[in-house]
């Protein structure tokens, strides 16, 4: 019976940890991935110049928030969760703008092409 209580307690702690776990990937990995997605969208024509500028502004805002949070040399749980939420929002905006059927003008070719 004692083993069952310990097993249940361990399972409960594990399940609680899963419920509050951060999204996969470290903040640094997610920031780098967001940057790559913006740059790729610009190069591929999925993002207009204006869309890319807007996303870069959001990206820089997240980077500034991260720098402020790390200023004391430590990211606490609340700061990490807030940054992950901001990155979630940025990723949603990148996806929405990359798939909104707006296209930038090709770099080569006649105007209005």
Secondary structure, 3 states (H helix, E strand, C coil): CHHHHHHHHHHHHHHHHHHCCCCCCCHHHHHHHHHHHHHHHHHHCCCCHHHHHHHHHHHHHHHHHHHHHHCCCCCCHHHHHHHHHHHHHHHHHHHHHHCCCCCCCCCCCCCCC
